[in-house]
Amino acid sequence: MKPRVSRLSREEKEIVGAFDHDEFVLHDPTAALLATFAAAAENTLRKDRRINIRLSDHDLAGIQRKAAERGIPYQSLISALIHQFVEGQLVARADGS
């Protein structure tokens, strides 16, 4: 399914056009670029601090259930939620809940 071109920026339209006309050339990443990506990933995923928090039984059971639905450990889900909040990716709904 092609994206709706009308919603794309000028730069995005140029990229889509180049791809559609087989003008898009991919190159293998250099060793230096791969090393940069590896370092960025390691720094992003590093968990170097431990904290203790108290949760109600209800909230812990809910977190554990949500984590099980996603097939991840509940501690990872809690960490991801905190990270999303800190990065501004997790916002309160307009209704205040």
mmCIF file as gemmi writes it, N, C-alpha and C atoms, coordinates in Angstrom:
data_model
loop_
_atom_site.group_PDB
_atom_site.id
_atom_site.type_symbol
_atom_site.label_atom_id
_atom_site.label_alt_id
_atom_site.label_comp_id
_atom_site.label_asym_id
_atom_site.label_entity_id
_atom_site.label_seq_id
_atom_site.pdbx_PDB_ins_code
_atom_site.Cartn_x
_atom_site.Cartn_y
_atom_site.Cartn_z
_atom_site.occupancy
_atom_site.B_iso_or_equiv
_atom_site.pdbx_formal_charge
_atom_site.auth_seq_id
_atom_site.auth_asym_id
_atom_site.pdbx_PDB_model_num
ATOM 1 N N . MET Axp A 1 ? 0.837 -1.179 0 1 0 ? 1 A 1
ATOM 2 C CA . MET Axp A 1 ? 0 0 0 1 0 ? 1 A 1
ATOM 3 C C . MET Axp A 1 ? 0.882 1.241 0 1 0 ? 1 A 1
ATOM 4 N N . LYS Axp A 2 ? 0.705 2.121 -0.972 1 0 ? 2 A 1
ATOM 5 C CA . LYS Axp A 2 ? 1.516 3.33 -1.069 1 0 ? 2 A 1
ATOM 6 C C . LYS Axp A 2 ? 0.999 4.39 -0.102 1 0 ? 2 A 1
ATOM 7 N N . PRO Axp A 3 ? 1.921 5.185 0.475 1 0 ? 3 A 1
ATOM 8 C CA . PRO Axp A 3 ? 1.471 6.252 1.366 1 0 ? 3 A 1
ATOM 9 C C . PRO Axp A 3 ? 0.748 7.338 0.57 1 0 ? 3 A 1
ATOM 10 N N . ARG Axp A 4 ? -0.119 8.049 1.245 1 0 ? 4 A 1
ATOM 11 C CA . ARG Axp A 4 ? -0.797 9.168 0.585 1 0 ? 4 A 1
ATOM 12 C C . ARG Axp A 4 ? 0.216 10.284 0.414 1 0 ? 4 A 1
ATOM 13 N N . VAL Axp A 5 ? 0.612 10.534 -0.827 1 0 ? 5 A 1
ATOM 14 C CA . VAL Axp A 5 ? 1.671 11.49 -1.139 1 0 ? 5 A 1
ATOM 15 C C . VAL Axp A 5 ? 1.297 12.894 -0.691 1 0 ? 5 A 1
ATOM 16 N N . SER Axp A 6 ? 0.025 13.227 -0.692 1 0 ? 6 A 1
ATOM 17 C CA . SER Axp A 6 ? -0.389 14.579 -0.33 1 0 ? 6 A 1
ATOM 18 C C . SER Axp A 6 ? -0.035 14.925 1.114 1 0 ? 6 A 1
ATOM 19 N N . ARG Axp A 7 ? 0.141 13.931 1.962 1 0 ? 7 A 1
ATOM 20 C CA . ARG Axp A 7 ? 0.452 14.194 3.37 1 0 ? 7 A 1
ATOM 21 C C . ARG Axp A 7 ? 1.96 14.197 3.642 1 0 ? 7 A 1
ATOM 22 N N . LEU Axp A 8 ? 2.749 13.974 2.623 1 0 ? 8 A 1
ATOM 23 C CA . LEU Axp A 8 ? 4.189 13.908 2.796 1 0 ? 8 A 1
ATOM 24 C C . LEU Axp A 8 ? 4.815 15.284 2.615 1 0 ? 8 A 1
ATOM 25 N N . SER Axp A 9 ? 5.933 15.495 3.289 1 0 ? 9 A 1
ATOM 26 C CA . SER Axp A 9 ? 6.681 16.736 3.104 1 0 ? 9 A 1
ATOM 27 C C . SER Axp A 9 ? 7.373 16.691 1.741 1 0 ? 9 A 1
ATOM 28 N N . ARG Axp A 10 ? 7.926 17.81 1.328 1 0 ? 10 A 1
ATOM 29 C CA . ARG Axp A 10 ? 8.632 17.879 0.05 1 0 ? 10 A 1
ATOM 30 C C . ARG Axp A 10 ? 9.776 16.863 0.021 1 0 ? 10 A 1
ATOM 31 N N . GLU Axp A 11 ? 10.529 16.796 1.1 1 0 ? 11 A 1
ATOM 32 C CA . GLU Axp A 11 ? 11.654 15.858 1.167 1 0 ? 11 A 1
ATOM 33 C C . GLU Axp A 11 ? 11.17 14.409 1.087 1 0 ? 11 A 1
ATOM 34 N N . GLU Axp A 12 ? 10.082 14.108 1.784 1 0 ? 12 A 1
ATOM 35 C CA . GLU Axp A 12 ? 9.538 12.745 1.74 1 0 ? 12 A 1
ATOM 36 C C . GLU Axp A 12 ? 9.044 12.395 0.346 1 0 ? 12 A 1
ATOM 37 N N . LYS Axp A 13 ? 8.423 13.361 -0.346 1 0 ? 13 A 1
ATOM 38 C CA . LYS Axp A 13 ? 7.968 13.129 -1.713 1 0 ? 13 A 1
ATOM 39 C C . LYS Axp A 13 ? 9.146 12.826 -2.641 1 0 ? 13 A 1
ATOM 40 N N . GLU Axp A 14 ? 10.272 13.535 -2.445 1 0 ? 14 A 1
ATOM 41 C CA . GLU Axp A 14 ? 11.471 13.279 -3.253 1 0 ? 14 A 1
ATOM 42 C C . GLU Axp A 14 ? 11.987 11.861 -3.017 1 0 ? 14 A 1
ATOM 43 N N . ILE Axp A 15 ? 11.965 11.426 -1.764 1 0 ? 15 A 1
ATOM 44 C CA . ILE Axp A 15 ? 12.436 10.078 -1.435 1 0 ? 15 A 1
ATOM 45 C C . ILE Axp A 15 ? 11.533 9.032 -2.076 1 0 ? 15 A 1
ATOM 46 N N . VAL Axp A 16 ? 10.217 9.213 -1.962 1 0 ? 16 A 1
ATOM 47 C CA . VAL Axp A 16 ? 9.268 8.272 -2.564 1 0 ? 16 A 1
ATOM 48 C C . VAL Axp A 16 ? 9.45 8.244 -4.077 1 0 ? 16 A 1
ATOM 49 N N . GLY Axp A 17 ? 9.629 9.423 -4.681 1 0 ? 17 A 1
ATOM 50 C CA . GLY Axp A 17 ? 9.833 9.492 -6.124 1 0 ? 17 A 1
ATOM 51 C C . GLY Axp A 17 ? 11.092 8.773 -6.558 1 0 ? 17 A 1
ATOM 52 N N . ALA Axp A 18 ? 12.171 8.968 -5.817 1 0 ? 18 A 1
ATOM 53 C CA . ALA Axp A 18 ? 13.427 8.292 -6.146 1 0 ? 18 A 1
ATOM 54 C C . ALA Axp A 18 ? 13.275 6.784 -6.017 1 0 ? 18 A 1
ATOM 55 N N . PHE Axp A 19 ? 12.573 6.349 -4.983 1 0 ? 19 A 1
ATOM 56 C CA . PHE Axp A 19 ? 12.356 4.914 -4.791 1 0 ? 19 A 1
ATOM 57 C C . PHE Axp A 19 ? 11.509 4.348 -5.929 1 0 ? 19 A 1
ATOM 58 N N . ASP Axp A 20 ? 10.435 5.045 -6.284 1 0 ? 20 A 1
ATOM 59 C CA . ASP Axp A 20 ? 9.541 4.58 -7.348 1 0 ? 20 A 1
ATOM 60 C C . ASP Axp A 20 ? 10.243 4.49 -8.704 1 0 ? 20 A 1
ATOM 61 N N . HIS Axp A 21 ? 11.254 5.324 -8.917 1 0 ? 21 A 1
ATOM 62 C CA . HIS Axp A 21 ? 11.974 5.341 -10.203 1 0 ? 21 A 1
ATOM 63 C C . HIS Axp A 21 ? 13.292 4.563 -10.13 1 0 ? 21 A 1
ATOM 64 N N . ASP Axp A 22 ? 13.429 3.711 -9.125 1 0 ? 22 A 1
ATOM 65 C CA . ASP Axp A 22 ? 14.645 2.897 -8.939 1 0 ? 22 A 1
ATOM 66 C C . ASP Axp A 22 ? 15.912 3.734 -8.899 1 0 ? 22 A 1
ATOM 67 N N . GLU Axp A 23 ? 15.822 4.93 -8.359 1 0 ? 23 A 1
ATOM 68 C CA . GLU Axp A 23 ? 16.983 5.805 -8.217 1 0 ? 23 A 1
ATOM 69 C C . GLU Axp A 23 ? 17.549 5.74 -6.798 1 0 ? 23 A 1
ATOM 70 N N . PHE Axp A 24 ? 16.933 4.937 -5.988 1 0 ? 24 A 1
ATOM 71 C CA . PHE Axp A 24 ? 17.314 4.819 -4.586 1 0 ? 24 A 1
ATOM 72 C C . PHE Axp A 24 ? 18.394 3.758 -4.477 1 0 ? 24 A 1
ATOM 73 N N . VAL Axp A 25 ? 19.602 4.137 -4.099 1 0 ? 25 A 1
ATOM 74 C CA . VAL Axp A 25 ? 20.721 3.209 -4.034 1 0 ? 25 A 1
ATOM 75 C C . VAL Axp A 25 ? 21.096 2.989 -2.572 1 0 ? 25 A 1
ATOM 76 N N . LEU Axp A 26 ? 21.076 1.737 -2.151 1 0 ? 26 A 1
ATOM 77 C CA . LEU Axp A 26 ? 21.465 1.396 -0.787 1 0 ? 26 A 1
ATOM 78 C C . LEU Axp A 26 ? 22.914 0.94 -0.767 1 0 ? 26 A 1
ATOM 79 N N . HIS Axp A 27 ? 23.629 1.334 0.246 1 0 ? 27 A 1
ATOM 80 C CA . HIS Axp A 27 ? 25.029 0.947 0.416 1 0 ? 27 A 1
ATOM 81 C C . HIS Axp A 27 ? 25.179 0.194 1.732 1 0 ? 27 A 1
ATOM 82 N N . ASP Axp A 28 ? 26.137 -0.711 1.78 1 0 ? 28 A 1
ATOM 83 C CA . ASP Axp A 28 ? 26.429 -1.401 3.025 1 0 ? 28 A 1
ATOM 84 C C . ASP Axp A 28 ? 27.046 -0.398 3.992 1 0 ? 28 A 1
ATOM 85 N N . PRO Axp A 29 ? 26.63 -0.446 5.267 1 0 ? 29 A 1
ATOM 86 C CA . PRO Axp A 29 ? 27.203 0.492 6.236 1 0 ? 29 A 1
ATOM 87 C C . PRO Axp A 29 ? 28.672 0.176 6.494 1 0 ? 29 A 1
ATOM 88 N N . THR Axp A 30 ? 29.43 1.215 6.767 1 0 ? 30 A 1
ATOM 89 C CA . THR Axp A 30 ? 30.851 1.03 7.082 1 0 ? 30 A 1
ATOM 90 C C . THR Axp A 30 ? 30.984 0.449 8.485 1 0 ? 30 A 1
ATOM 91 N N . ALA Axp A 31 ? 32.151 -0.066 8.771 1 0 ? 31 A 1
ATOM 92 C CA . ALA Axp A 31 ? 32.415 -0.611 10.109 1 0 ? 31 A 1
ATOM 93 C C . ALA Axp A 31 ? 32.282 0.484 11.166 1 0 ? 31 A 1
ATOM 94 N N . ALA Axp A 32 ? 32.73 1.696 10.828 1 0 ? 32 A 1
ATOM 95 C CA . ALA Axp A 32 ? 32.64 2.814 11.775 1 0 ? 32 A 1
ATOM 96 C C . ALA Axp A 32 ? 31.184 3.162 12.066 1 0 ? 32 A 1
ATOM 97 N N . LEU Axp A 33 ? 30.334 3.159 11.038 1 0 ? 33 A 1
ATOM 98 C CA . LEU Axp A 33 ? 28.924 3.468 11.231 1 0 ? 33 A 1
ATOM 99 C C . LEU Axp A 33 ? 28.245 2.388 12.065 1 0 ? 33 A 1
ATOM 100 N N . LEU Axp A 34 ? 28.569 1.129 11.802 1 0 ? 34 A 1
ATOM 101 C CA . LEU Axp A 34 ? 28.015 0.033 12.597 1 0 ? 34 A 1
ATOM 102 C C . LEU Axp A 34 ? 28.438 0.157 14.058 1 0 ? 34 A 1
ATOM 103 N N . ALA Axp A 35 ? 29.69 0.545 14.284 1 0 ? 35 A 1
ATOM 104 C CA . ALA Axp A 35 ? 30.18 0.722 15.65 1 0 ? 35 A 1
ATOM 105 C C . ALA Axp A 35 ? 29.436 1.86 16.347 1 0 ? 35 A 1
ATOM 106 N N . THR Axp A 36 ? 29.157 2.937 15.609 1 0 ? 36 A 1
ATOM 107 C CA . THR Axp A 36 ? 28.401 4.062 16.162 1 0 ? 36 A 1
ATOM 108 C C . THR Axp A 36 ? 26.999 3.626 16.557 1 0 ? 36 A 1
ATOM 109 N N . PHE Axp A 37 ? 26.352 2.864 15.67 1 0 ? 37 A 1
ATOM 110 C CA . PHE Axp A 37 ? 25.009 2.362 15.972 1 0 ? 37 A 1
ATOM 111 C C . PHE Axp A 37 ? 25.025 1.423 17.169 1 0 ? 37 A 1
ATOM 112 N N . ALA Axp A 38 ? 26.031 0.552 17.252 1 0 ? 38 A 1
ATOM 113 C CA . ALA Axp A 38 ? 26.127 -0.392 18.361 1 0 ? 38 A 1
ATOM 114 C C . ALA Axp A 38 ? 26.304 0.352 19.689 1 0 ? 38 A 1
ATOM 115 N N . ALA Axp A 39 ? 27.143 1.39 19.683 1 0 ? 39 A 1
ATOM 116 C CA . ALA Axp A 39 ? 27.357 2.169 20.906 1 0 ? 39 A 1
ATOM 117 C C . ALA Axp A 39 ? 26.083 2.901 21.319 1 0 ? 39 A 1
ATOM 118 N N . ALA Axp A 40 ? 25.364 3.447 20.341 1 0 ? 40 A 1
ATOM 119 C CA . ALA Axp A 40 ? 24.115 4.156 20.643 1 0 ? 40 A 1
ATOM 120 C C . ALA Axp A 40 ? 23.084 3.189 21.223 1 0 ? 40 A 1
ATOM 121 N N . ALA Axp A 41 ? 22.993 1.998 20.639 1 0 ? 41 A 1
ATOM 122 C CA . ALA Axp A 41 ? 22.042 1.002 21.136 1 0 ? 41 A 1
ATOM 123 C C . ALA Axp A 41 ? 22.403 0.574 22.558 1 0 ? 41 A 1
ATOM 124 N N . GLU Axp A 42 ? 23.679 0.363 22.795 1 0 ? 42 A 1
ATOM 125 C CA . GLU Axp A 42 ? 24.114 -0.057 24.131 1 0 ? 42 A 1
ATOM 126 C C . GLU Axp A 42 ? 23.801 1.021 25.163 1 0 ? 42 A 1
ATOM 127 N N . ASN Axp A 43 ? 24.059 2.282 24.821 1 0 ? 43 A 1
ATOM 128 C CA . ASN Axp A 43 ? 23.781 3.373 25.753 1 0 ? 43 A 1
ATOM 129 C C . ASN Axp A 43 ? 22.286 3.554 25.986 1 0 ? 43 A 1
ATOM 130 N N . THR Axp A 44 ? 21.491 3.292 24.959 1 0 ? 44 A 1
ATOM 131 C CA . THR Axp A 44 ? 20.041 3.424 25.079 1 0 ? 44 A 1
ATOM 132 C C . THR Axp A 44 ? 19.461 2.336 25.958 1 0 ? 44 A 1
ATOM 133 N N . LEU Axp A 45 ? 19.976 1.135 25.821 1 0 ? 45 A 1
ATOM 134 C CA . LEU Axp A 45 ? 19.411 -0.01 26.52 1 0 ? 45 A 1
ATOM 135 C C . LEU Axp A 45 ? 20.039 -0.265 27.887 1 0 ? 45 A 1
ATOM 136 N N . ARG Axp A 46 ? 21.096 0.456 28.214 1 0 ? 46 A 1
ATOM 137 C CA . ARG Axp A 46 ? 21.8 0.23 29.477 1 0 ? 46 A 1
ATOM 138 C C . ARG Axp A 46 ? 20.899 0.582 30.654 1 0 ? 46 A 1
ATOM 139 N N . LYS Axp A 47 ? 20.794 -0.333 31.558 1 0 ? 47 A 1
ATOM 140 C CA . LYS Axp A 47 ? 20.045 -0.106 32.792 1 0 ? 47 A 1
ATOM 141 C C . LYS Axp A 47 ? 21.082 -0.114 33.912 1 0 ? 47 A 1
ATOM 142 N N . ASP Axp A 48 ? 21.509 1.07 34.327 1 0 ? 48 A 1
ATOM 143 C CA . ASP Axp A 48 ? 22.606 1.129 35.28 1 0 ? 48 A 1
ATOM 144 C C . ASP Axp A 48 ? 22.197 1.597 36.675 1 0 ? 48 A 1
ATOM 145 N N . ARG Axp A 49 ? 20.886 1.794 36.893 1 0 ? 49 A 1
ATOM 146 C CA . ARG Axp A 49 ? 20.43 2.184 38.222 1 0 ? 49 A 1
ATOM 147 C C . ARG Axp A 49 ? 19.303 1.273 38.666 1 0 ? 49 A 1
ATOM 148 N N . ARG Axp A 50 ? 19.286 0.959 39.922 1 0 ? 50 A 1
ATOM 149 C CA . ARG Axp A 50 ? 18.248 0.109 40.495 1 0 ? 50 A 1
ATOM 150 C C . ARG Axp A 50 ? 17.428 0.97 41.456 1 0 ? 50 A 1
ATOM 151 N N . ILE Axp A 51 ? 16.101 0.809 41.394 1 0 ? 51 A 1
ATOM 152 C CA . ILE Axp A 51 ? 15.224 1.525 42.325 1 0 ? 51 A 1
ATOM 153 C C . ILE Axp A 51 ? 14.243 0.538 42.939 1 0 ? 51 A 1
ATOM 154 N N . ASN Axp A 52 ? 13.662 0.923 44.055 1 0 ? 52 A 1
ATOM 155 C CA . ASN Axp A 52 ? 12.596 0.152 44.693 1 0 ? 52 A 1
ATOM 156 C C . ASN Axp A 52 ? 11.363 1.039 44.755 1 0 ? 52 A 1
ATOM 157 N N . ILE Axp A 53 ? 10.22 0.479 44.395 1 0 ? 53 A 1
ATOM 158 C CA . ILE Axp A 53 ? 8.971 1.222 44.495 1 0 ? 53 A 1
ATOM 159 C C . ILE Axp A 53 ? 7.919 0.328 45.135 1 0 ? 53 A 1
ATOM 160 N N . ARG Axp A 54 ? 6.939 0.957 45.735 1 0 ? 54 A 1
ATOM 161 C CA . ARG Axp A 54 ? 5.825 0.217 46.316 1 0 ? 54 A 1
ATOM 162 C C . ARG Axp A 54 ? 4.607 0.445 45.429 1 0 ? 54 A 1
ATOM 163 N N . LEU Axp A 55 ? 3.926 -0.651 45.094 1 0 ? 55 A 1
ATOM 164 C CA . LEU Axp A 55 ? 2.716 -0.602 44.277 1 0 ? 55 A 1
ATOM 165 C C . LEU Axp A 55 ? 1.597 -1.32 45.009 1 0 ? 55 A 1
ATOM 166 N N . SER Axp A 56 ? 0.375 -0.931 44.702 1 0 ? 56 A 1
ATOM 167 C CA . SER Axp A 56 ? -0.754 -1.662 45.264 1 0 ? 56 A 1
ATOM 168 C C . SER Axp A 56 ? -0.813 -3.035 44.591 1 0 ? 56 A 1
ATOM 169 N N . ASP Axp A 57 ? -1.41 -4 45.289 1 0 ? 57 A 1
ATOM 170 C CA . ASP Axp A 57 ? -1.573 -5.334 44.701 1 0 ? 57 A 1
ATOM 171 C C . ASP Axp A 57 ? -2.328 -5.252 43.374 1 0 ? 57 A 1
ATOM 172 N N . HIS Axp A 58 ? -3.349 -4.4 43.333 1 0 ? 58 A 1
ATOM 173 C CA . HIS Axp A 58 ? -4.153 -4.236 42.117 1 0 ? 58 A 1
ATOM 174 C C . HIS Axp A 58 ? -3.291 -3.757 40.938 1 0 ? 58 A 1
ATOM 175 N N . ASP Axp A 59 ? -2.461 -2.702 41.177 1 0 ? 59 A 1
ATOM 176 C CA . ASP Axp A 59 ? -1.625 -2.164 40.1 1 0 ? 59 A 1
ATOM 177 C C . ASP Axp A 59 ? -0.568 -3.169 39.648 1 0 ? 59 A 1
ATOM 178 N N . LEU Axp A 60 ? 0.051 -3.866 40.6 1 0 ? 60 A 1
ATOM 179 C CA . LEU Axp A 60 ? 1.062 -4.857 40.235 1 0 ? 60 A 1
ATOM 180 C C . LEU Axp A 60 ? 0.447 -5.985 39.416 1 0 ? 60 A 1
ATOM 181 N N . ALA Axp A 61 ? -0.721 -6.459 39.83 1 0 ? 61 A 1
ATOM 182 C CA . ALA Axp A 61 ? -1.39 -7.522 39.077 1 0 ? 61 A 1
ATOM 183 C C . ALA Axp A 61 ? -1.734 -7.046 37.67 1 0 ? 61 A 1
ATOM 184 N N . GLY Axp A 62 ? -2.162 -5.792 37.546 1 0 ? 62 A 1
ATOM 185 C CA . GLY Axp A 62 ? -2.486 -5.238 36.231 1 0 ? 62 A 1
ATOM 186 C C . GLY Axp A 62 ? -1.262 -5.133 35.343 1 0 ? 62 A 1
ATOM 187 N N . ILE Axp A 63 ? -0.162 -4.663 35.909 1 0 ? 63 A 1
ATOM 188 C CA . ILE Axp A 63 ? 1.095 -4.561 35.147 1 0 ? 63 A 1
ATOM 189 C C . ILE Axp A 63 ? 1.554 -5.954 34.723 1 0 ? 63 A 1
ATOM 190 N N . GLN Axp A 64 ? 1.498 -6.9 35.628 1 0 ? 64 A 1
ATOM 191 C CA . GLN Axp A 64 ? 1.919 -8.265 35.291 1 0 ? 64 A 1
ATOM 192 C C . GLN Axp A 64 ? 1.041 -8.859 34.193 1 0 ? 64 A 1
ATOM 193 N N . ARG Axp A 65 ? -0.252 -8.587 34.246 1 0 ? 65 A 1
ATOM 194 C CA . ARG Axp A 65 ? -1.16 -9.094 33.217 1 0 ? 65 A 1
ATOM 195 C C . ARG Axp A 65 ? -0.839 -8.468 31.859 1 0 ? 65 A 1
ATOM 196 N N . LYS Axp A 66 ? -0.651 -7.143 31.835 1 0 ? 66 A 1
ATOM 197 C CA . LYS Axp A 66 ? -0.318 -6.454 30.578 1 0 ? 66 A 1
ATOM 198 C C . LYS Axp A 66 ? 1.013 -6.96 30.021 1 0 ? 66 A 1
ATOM 199 N N . ALA Axp A 67 ? 1.99 -7.173 30.899 1 0 ? 67 A 1
ATOM 200 C CA . ALA Axp A 67 ? 3.293 -7.668 30.451 1 0 ? 67 A 1
ATOM 201 C C . ALA Axp A 67 ? 3.17 -9.073 29.87 1 0 ? 67 A 1
ATOM 202 N N . ALA Axp A 68 ? 2.381 -9.919 30.536 1 0 ? 68 A 1
ATOM 203 C CA . ALA Axp A 68 ? 2.184 -11.285 30.035 1 0 ? 68 A 1
ATOM 204 C C . ALA Axp A 68 ? 1.513 -11.272 28.67 1 0 ? 68 A 1
ATOM 205 N N . GLU Axp A 69 ? 0.553 -10.35 28.462 1 0 ? 69 A 1
ATOM 206 C CA . GLU Axp A 69 ? -0.102 -10.23 27.155 1 0 ? 69 A 1
ATOM 207 C C . GLU Axp A 69 ? 0.896 -9.879 26.058 1 0 ? 69 A 1
ATOM 208 N N . ARG Axp A 70 ? 1.928 -9.121 26.432 1 0 ? 70 A 1
ATOM 209 C CA . ARG Axp A 70 ? 2.941 -8.698 25.46 1 0 ? 70 A 1
ATOM 210 C C . ARG Axp A 70 ? 4.132 -9.651 25.407 1 0 ? 70 A 1
ATOM 211 N N . GLY Axp A 71 ? 4.16 -10.604 26.324 1 0 ? 71 A 1
ATOM 212 C CA . GLY Axp A 71 ? 5.245 -11.583 26.347 1 0 ? 71 A 1
ATOM 213 C C . GLY Axp A 71 ? 6.569 -11.021 26.823 1 0 ? 71 A 1
ATOM 214 N N . ILE Axp A 72 ? 6.519 -10.044 27.755 1 0 ? 72 A 1
ATOM 215 C CA . ILE Axp A 72 ? 7.74 -9.444 28.296 1 0 ? 72 A 1
ATOM 216 C C . ILE Axp A 72 ? 7.684 -9.472 29.817 1 0 ? 72 A 1
ATOM 217 N N . PRO Axp A 73 ? 8.84 -9.388 30.485 1 0 ? 73 A 1
ATOM 218 C CA . PRO Axp A 73 ? 8.837 -9.322 31.944 1 0 ? 73 A 1
ATOM 219 C C . PRO Axp A 73 ? 8.168 -8.021 32.426 1 0 ? 73 A 1
ATOM 220 N N . TYR Axp A 74 ? 7.483 -8.089 33.557 1 0 ? 74 A 1
ATOM 221 C CA . TYR Axp A 74 ? 6.763 -6.906 34.028 1 0 ? 74 A 1
ATOM 222 C C . TYR Axp A 74 ? 7.712 -5.763 34.376 1 0 ? 74 A 1
ATOM 223 N N . GLN Axp A 75 ? 8.941 -6.085 34.824 1 0 ? 75 A 1
ATOM 224 C CA . GLN Axp A 75 ? 9.901 -5.021 35.128 1 0 ? 75 A 1
ATOM 225 C C . GLN Axp A 75 ? 10.269 -4.253 33.855 1 0 ? 75 A 1
ATOM 226 N N . SER Axp A 76 ? 10.368 -4.974 32.73 1 0 ? 76 A 1
ATOM 227 C CA . SER Axp A 76 ? 10.68 -4.32 31.458 1 0 ? 76 A 1
ATOM 228 C C . SER Axp A 76 ? 9.553 -3.397 31.033 1 0 ? 76 A 1
ATOM 229 N N . LEU Axp A 77 ? 8.309 -3.816 31.271 1 0 ? 77 A 1
ATOM 230 C CA . LEU Axp A 77 ? 7.167 -2.97 30.936 1 0 ? 77 A 1
ATOM 231 C C . LEU Axp A 77 ? 7.181 -1.697 31.786 1 0 ? 77 A 1
ATOM 232 N N . ILE Axp A 78 ? 7.44 -1.83 33.064 1 0 ? 78 A 1
ATOM 233 C CA . ILE Axp A 78 ? 7.5 -0.656 33.943 1 0 ? 78 A 1
ATOM 234 C C . ILE Axp A 78 ? 8.606 0.287 33.476 1 0 ? 78 A 1
ATOM 235 N N . SER Axp A 79 ? 9.778 -0.272 33.161 1 0 ? 79 A 1
ATOM 236 C CA . SER Axp A 79 ? 10.895 0.537 32.678 1 0 ? 79 A 1
ATOM 237 C C . SER Axp A 79 ? 10.537 1.251 31.378 1 0 ? 79 A 1
ATOM 238 N N . ALA Axp A 80 ? 9.876 0.545 30.457 1 0 ? 80 A 1
ATOM 239 C CA . ALA Axp A 80 ? 9.486 1.15 29.176 1 0 ? 80 A 1
ATOM 240 C C . ALA Axp A 80 ? 8.492 2.284 29.395 1 0 ? 80 A 1
ATOM 241 N N . LEU Axp A 81 ? 7.537 2.094 30.3 1 0 ? 81 A 1
ATOM 242 C CA . LEU Axp A 81 ? 6.555 3.14 30.582 1 0 ? 81 A 1
ATOM 243 C C . LEU Axp A 81 ? 7.22 4.39 31.162 1 0 ? 81 A 1
ATOM 244 N N . ILE Axp A 82 ? 8.146 4.191 32.078 1 0 ? 82 A 1
ATOM 245 C CA . ILE Axp A 82 ? 8.872 5.324 32.658 1 0 ? 82 A 1
ATOM 246 C C . ILE Axp A 82 ? 9.664 6.043 31.568 1 0 ? 82 A 1
ATOM 247 N N . HIS Axp A 83 ? 10.349 5.287 30.721 1 0 ? 83 A 1
ATOM 248 C CA . HIS Axp A 83 ? 11.137 5.886 29.639 1 0 ? 83 A 1
ATOM 249 C C . HIS Axp A 83 ? 10.232 6.687 28.693 1 0 ? 83 A 1
ATOM 250 N N . GLN Axp A 84 ? 9.096 6.122 28.312 1 0 ? 84 A 1
ATOM 251 C CA . GLN Axp A 84 ? 8.17 6.829 27.421 1 0 ? 84 A 1
ATOM 252 C C . GLN Axp A 84 ? 7.671 8.122 28.062 1 0 ? 84 A 1
ATOM 253 N N . PHE Axp A 85 ? 7.392 8.087 29.36 1 0 ? 85 A 1
ATOM 254 C CA . PHE Axp A 85 ? 6.949 9.292 30.059 1 0 ? 85 A 1
ATOM 255 C C . PHE Axp A 85 ? 8.037 10.358 30.056 1 0 ? 85 A 1
ATOM 256 N N . VAL Axp A 86 ? 9.256 9.96 30.378 1 0 ? 86 A 1
ATOM 257 C CA . VAL Axp A 86 ? 10.374 10.904 30.437 1 0 ? 86 A 1
ATOM 258 C C . VAL Axp A 86 ? 10.634 11.532 29.075 1 0 ? 86 A 1
ATOM 259 N N . GLU Axp A 87 ? 10.481 10.752 27.997 1 0 ? 87 A 1
ATOM 260 C CA . GLU Axp A 87 ? 10.733 11.25 26.652 1 0 ? 87 A 1
ATOM 261 C C . GLU Axp A 87 ? 9.539 12.007 26.064 1 0 ? 87 A 1
ATOM 262 N N . GLY Axp A 88 ? 8.447 12.127 26.822 1 0 ? 88 A 1
ATOM 263 C CA . GLY Axp A 88 ? 7.284 12.851 26.341 1 0 ? 88 A 1
ATOM 264 C C . GLY Axp A 88 ? 6.414 12.059 25.383 1 0 ? 88 A 1
ATOM 265 N N . GLN Axp A 89 ? 6.635 10.751 25.307 1 0 ? 89 A 1
ATOM 266 C CA . GLN Axp A 89 ? 5.863 9.905 24.409 1 0 ? 89 A 1
ATOM 267 C C . GLN Axp A 89 ? 4.617 9.348 25.093 1 0 ? 89 A 1
ATOM 268 N N . LEU Axp A 90 ? 4.507 9.51 26.384 1 0 ? 90 A 1
ATOM 269 C CA . LEU Axp A 90 ? 3.375 9.022 27.156 1 0 ? 90 A 1
ATOM 270 C C . LEU Axp A 90 ? 2.72 10.256 27.779 1 0 ? 90 A 1
ATOM 271 N N . VAL Axp A 91 ? 1.516 10.557 27.346 1 0 ? 91 A 1
ATOM 272 C CA . VAL Axp A 91 ? 0.851 11.766 27.815 1 0 ? 91 A 1
ATOM 273 C C . VAL Axp A 91 ? -0.5 11.427 28.418 1 0 ? 91 A 1
ATOM 274 N N . ALA Axp A 92 ? -0.981 12.298 29.269 1 0 ? 92 A 1
ATOM 275 C CA . ALA Axp A 92 ? -2.298 12.114 29.884 1 0 ? 92 A 1
ATOM 276 C C . ALA Axp A 92 ? -3.386 12.365 28.842 1 0 ? 92 A 1
ATOM 277 N N . ARG Axp A 93 ? -4.472 11.624 28.969 1 0 ? 93 A 1
ATOM 278 C CA . ARG Axp A 93 ? -5.609 11.837 28.073 1 0 ? 93 A 1
ATOM 279 C C . ARG Axp A 93 ? -6.301 13.156 28.394 1 0 ? 93 A 1
ATOM 280 N N . ALA Axp A 94 ? -7.012 13.689 27.434 1 0 ? 94 A 1
ATOM 281 C CA . ALA Axp A 94 ? -7.708 14.963 27.611 1 0 ? 94 A 1
ATOM 282 C C . ALA Axp A 94 ? -8.744 14.907 28.727 1 0 ? 94 A 1
ATOM 283 N N . ASP Axp A 95 ? -9.318 13.724 28.977 1 0 ? 95 A 1
ATOM 284 C CA . ASP Axp A 95 ? -10.335 13.602 30.021 1 0 ? 95 A 1
ATOM 285 C C . ASP Axp A 95 ? -9.73 13.537 31.429 1 0 ? 95 A 1
ATOM 286 N N . GLY Axp A 96 ? -8.388 13.646 31.495 1 0 ? 96 A 1
ATOM 287 C CA . GLY Axp A 96 ? -7.714 13.672 32.788 1 0 ? 96 A 1
ATOM 288 C C . GLY Axp A 96 ? -7.382 12.32 33.368 1 0 ? 96 A 1
ATOM 289 N N . SER Axp A 97 ? -7.717 11.246 32.678 1 0 ? 97 A 1
ATOM 290 C CA . SER Axp A 97 ? -7.424 9.922 33.217 1 0 ? 97 A 1
ATOM 291 C C . SER Axp A 97 ? -6.112 9.384 32.7 1 0 ? 97 A 1
